[in-house]
Amino acid sequence: GNITRSVGDLEGAISAYRHALSLDHDFAAVRFDLARLLMRKSAWEDAERELLLALDTVPTYAEATMELAGLRRLTRRPREAVALLVELLQRDPYNFDALIALGETLLTMGRTVDADRAFTRVHRFDRTHTGAIFYHGVLAAGDKRYREAIASWQRVIALEPAGEFA
């Protein structure tokens, strides 16, 4: 499945992952990979089912929790995404990716003060975390503090020019 995916054959990879699951239905990592491919095809319900099954097998699977939260945010269910992320953060309060995802989700819900708390928490522990810096810029721009926003974004570019937030 991984090899087929790497050469761009999504259908072949999906088929290979499903075959692997027919041999071992509790293989959470395969369910996770399959769900990500299904998301690329916008097969939201199938992807969610695979992620839920992965989490049934390994309830502490942080990557699957993050992917499921992202899927729920994408399918306009931010409250469900927040609940997943809060549960993950209760287990691992220093999961910076989960804190950033929580902040992003709270932003989509219009809860800027709560989002700012999530980003500030990351920034407090890692002053160079590009996600936290980027979203501080977003919040500054939302408050019409454009110079501060631009300075934040320029810092992101300087820290990680090829990163997703640049």
N, C-alpha and C positions, 0 to 999 in steps of 0.2 A: 504493500500500500504506500509506504513512504517513497519507495523508488518510483512507482508509477506517478505519484503526486509530483515528485521532483522534476519529472519530464513533462509535466503539464497535462497529463491525462486524468482529469478529475473523475470522470465516470469510471475509469479503470481502477482508480484509487478507492473510490467509494465501494466498488464491487469487492476489491481485495479486503478492505476493512470489514465489510459485512461477512465475507467468508471467514475471516479470522474470528469474528464474534460467534459464528456458528460453531466453531471449535471450542471457544472459551468465552462464554457470554459475560463473564465477570472481569474482563480485561478493560479496566477503566481508561487506561491511556489510549487504547484503540477507539473507545467510544468518544473520548475527547477529540482525537484527530478526525474522526468521522464527523462529529458535530461541526467542527470548524469548516470542513469541506461543504457540508450541507448549508452552512450559513453563507458561504460564498455563492451558493446557488439560490439563495433566498428561500430555502426550505426551512422556514422558522420553526414550525411545529415538530418536524423530524429532528432538527438540531436540538431543540429543547428537550425532547424525549431522550435523546442520547446523553445529553449532559446530566439530566436527572438520574438516569440509570448509572452513569459513572459515579455520581455522588451517592447513590444508594450503595454502591460497592465500596467506595472510599469516601466517607463523609467529610474528611478533612482535606480533600483534594482542592487546594487553593486555586490553581489555574482553572479548574472546571467551574468553581464558584464564581471566579472573576468573569469567565466567558459567559456563564449563564446570566450574571448581572448585566453584562454588556448587551446580551441578546434581549433581555427584558427592557432595558433602556431603549434599545433600537426599536422594539415593538410597542413602544409607548406605555410601558408599565413601570414607571420609575419608582413607585412605592415598593413594588416587589423587589426591584434591584437594590434599593436602600436596605431592605430587611436582610437580604443575602449578604450584603457588604458589612452590615453591622454585626451579623453573626460571625462572619469571618474575622472581623477586627476584635471581637471578644476573645477569640482563640489566639489571635496573633496581632496584638495592638501595634506592632512595628512594621506591618506590611504596608510599605509606602505605596505600592501600586494600588492596593485596595483603598487607601486613604485618598489617593488622587481620583480613583474611579468614584468613590463616594462623593467627593467634592464636585466632580463633573455632573453626577446625577443630581445632586442638590441644586446645582446651577440651572439645570434644565427644568427644575421644579420652581425656580424663582426664589429659592432659599439661599440668598447670597451670603448672609451672615454665617449660616451654618457651613456653607461651602468654604468660606474664608477660614473658618476654624480648622477644617480638614487640611487645607493647603498650608496653613501656618504651622500645624503640627509636623508636617513633613519637613518644612523649611527649618523648623527649630532643631531637628536632628541632622539634617543634611542641607547646609547652606548653598550647595551647588546643585540641588535637585532641579533639573530643567522643567519638569512638570509643575512643580510648586511655583517656580519663578514665572513660568508662562501664565499660569492661572492668576497669579497676583497681578500680572499685567492686564489680563482680561477684566478682573474686578476693578482695577484702577480705571480702565477705559470706560467701564460701565458707570463709574462715578464721575466721568468727564475729567479725570486726572491723566490727560494724554501724555504729558512729558514723562510721568512715572511709568505709564504703560509702555511707552516706546523704550525707555531705559531697561525695563524688565525684559522685553523681547530682544533687545540688542544683546543683553547679557546671556540670554538663552542661546543665541546664534554664536556668540563668542565661546561659550562653554562646550557646545555640541553642534557644530555647524551642519552635520549630516543627520542629526537626530530628528525624531518625529515632531518635536515641538518647534524646531527651527523652521 
